[in-house]
């Protein structure tokens, strides 16, 4: 039985268990969740997060070093960032269109949210940009500041590429460190079905069917937009620009999609995302090692869709009207907000607070959607990492087509 099937079984069993506890034994659920579901899920998530920082550091440094020269790095980086910004804008357009057409908001919902939620203030865009360069890279690694880690890793990788044979011992050390991280990924994935099942059981057992039913139309709008974006935008891009059958793409990347659903963390899913792209989709290591860690930090298409629909939903609940200027502001703010946002569970709420403020809506409106956000967070994380993989496939195809990848040095994954 392969990993995909095991993870699916774990998700189904966990979902069923969580719903049963919520409906028939809510008091018992608190005990089981405290002493079983939450600890198992937390241990699994900690195992994943334990290797994320060293994996990103080694993989991006090696990816930059493997490109050989800064021009190649700039070329791939430009394609990657351009793809992410364009697809984020498309995601927002899809979300706004569905929200305005379906109109999921209902004034009767006002006041039913979790008003204990307190929105955190998102950092200004210029502050995010200036903070990309870490004053202390060790501190950045210790605190998990992904943009700063990526920036430092790029500098190290460029240094390795330019110095070449002078630092071949260090380059070899990085290669061995990366091999160790990938080995640990394989070991940790053996407990993935249990951790995934525990996480979803905890989420559904806490939210329950009642919370899902009360905001059913809002959820359906978000889910529908996510599916449309995944199939049309990513599937079309992979087929037209990456010259890959979308069915093959989704089949090969499905283990990572399932893991992203259970973890709700692009960073946490990164090890398996890279492994699936390299081994199942045939993406070169140098492209995968650069594009996917960068995407885990700046590509938030699924979150952008949630923000667009949630903003329209909250505006309708409060009886506010969004003009064309407001819609353009939402697109611009959410696109810029996606840059530098950590790929961890729940970060979408911070970004949503920024978007609501930009169009004059009360941040307290977040309380109306926070009850079901954990479930939707699972789905939009799967979309986020799928976009990273789609970009990697497209960039890799372009590099191979133009002869920029050395096939003799690149270990090919079996498709």
C-alpha positions, 0 to 999 in steps of 0.5 A: 500500500503506497503513501497516498492510499495510507494518507487518504485512509488516515484522513477519512478515518480521522474525519469520521472519528472527529464528526462522530465525537462532535455529534455523539460525545462532545464531552468525551472529545475534549478528553480524547483530543487533549490526550490523543488527537492533539498530541499526535497531530502536534508531534507530527507537525513538529517533526515536519517543522523540525526539518523545514529550515535546514531543508530550505537552507540547503536546497536553495543554496544548492539550487542557486549554486547549481545554476552556475551564474547569477544571470541564470538565477535572475532568469529563473527567479523572474519567471517564478515571481512573475508566475506567482503574481499573475496567478494570484491576481487571477485567483483574486479575480475568480474569488471576487467574481464568484462572491459577487455573483453568488452573494453568500452574505446574509445579514442574519448571520451578523453577530454569530461569529467568534467575537473573541478573535482579535486580528493582528496587525499586518506589517506594512509592505515596505517594512516587509521588503526592507526586512528581507535582508536579515541582520542576523541570519542565525536569528532568522533561522531560529525564528523561522523567518522564511523570506530572510532564510531564503535571502541568506540562502541565495547569497550563500548559493551565489557565493558557492557558484562564483567561487566554484572549486575553491569551496567544493568541500563546502558544496559537498557538505551542503549536498550531504546535508541535503541528502540527510534532510531528504532521508529524514523526510522519508522517515517522517512520512512513515508516520504521516497517515497517523498524524494527518488523521489526528489533525483532521479529527481534532479540527472536525471534532472541534468545529463540528457540523453545526459550524459548517452548516451555518456558513455553508454557502460561504464555504461552497463559494470558496471551495468552488473557486479553489477547484476552478483555479486548480483545474483551469488556471493550474491545469491550463498552465501546466498543459500549455506552458509546461507541456505536461498532461494535467492528469499526470501532474495531479496524479504525481503530486497527489501525495503532497496535496493530501499532506497539505490538506492535513497540515494546513502549512505550505512550509510543513508540506515542503519536504514532500512537495519537493520529493513529489515534484522531483520523483513523480513529475521529473522536475530537476532538483536545481529548479525544484530546490529554488522554485518550491521553497520560494513559492511556499513563502510568496505564493498564496493563491488559495489564501487570496481566493479566501480573502476575496470571497470573505471580503465580499461576504463580510461586506454583504453581511454589514450591508456595505457596497464594494465599488470598482475602486474597492475591488481593485484595491482588494486585488492589489492589497491581497497580491502584495500581502501574499509576499512574505507571508509565512506559510503556516496555519491560520496566517490567512486571517492576518492577511484578511485583516489587512484587506478588510482595512484597505476597503474600510470594512471592520476587522471584527467581521473576521469573527464571522468566518473564523469558525470554519477557517480551519477547514478551508485552510486545509483546502487552500493550502493544497491549492497553494502548494499545487501552484508551487509545483505547477510553476516548477514544472513550467520553469523546468520545461522552459529551462530544458527546452533552452538547454539550460539544464545539464541532463548528465548531472541531473538525476531524473525522477521516474514518472 
